[in-house]
């Protein structure tokens, strides 16, 4: 009986997880919000257009030009086989072919060093600023001029956020806490990214786990801009995210599907073009209302919290405690005193 009850409970929770996953996937695909926001904000349309221009036309265009034009032309000018008028001795020794191969490689590397890598770095730097501007303009376009205003719905996130506001100090102390949380969030996500990369090397199941973890990571990135604008504390973000892990796995899946099967540079370019769209859908999403509308139809317990960031949080805390702790020399001096 106990086993049968466990199987039934597992089946019910799996069904709930699938429903929430589909809701998250559907929310991510609500790209009509992008058109709505761009029509309501000229600044947002300009920023989004700049992202498409830099990451799509220039970055991906450079890759396409290299692979479709430059490399084929170099292979035509500097072929692998020996031309008929060349010395037969050099052809027999393979000297001409080796020289042409080295010359092609050198010219391609020159293209990477003096054009492609600078464009890549410029894209990373500018996009990091533009994404925040895009989320901010979208927030204003929704009519929320006061970025710290709270949603009218009495959802779990809103309630926890209000409790969090009461515990935070005002003025300079609040600003210091905000900066500290932002720095720790960067460290936490960096450690999580390393874990995602390492998981991919696990045999058989590595790719599946990598896909799921990437979905959560990109979903968190998309919603982080909105949470920064609403000044939601890091603890509340992680609690809300891990308590609704199925929804966010679904939301991040379209992001990962768009890049999962491409080489690294191509996947970055595609993601850099699509990421602003998912940031806009996340900013315009009423996540709490969507999740609560589903929860009201459930019978019994919910899915429960999944500790997605537990390992990353533990390692990040260890790094922070190691950095801020006294050195052995200082500890010895304190003992002598």
Buried (B, 14 or more C-beta within 10 A) or exposed (E): EEEEEEEEEEEBBEEBBEBBBBBBBEBBBBBEBBEBBBEBBEBBBEBBEBBBEBBBEBBBBBBEBBEEEBBEEBEEEBBEEBEEEEEEEBBEEEBBBEEBBEEBEEBBEEBBEEBBEEBBEEBEEBBEEBBBBBBBBBBBBBEBEEEEEBBEEEBBBBEBBEEBBEEEEEEEEEEEBBEEBEEBBEBBBEBBBEBBEEBBEEEEEEBEBBBBBBBBBBBBBBBBBBBBBBBBBBEBBBBBBBBBBBBBBBBBBBBBBBBBEEEEBBBBBBBBBBBBBBBBBBBBBEBBEBBBEBBEEBEEEBBEBBEBBEEBBEBBEEBBEEEEEEEEEEEEEEEEE
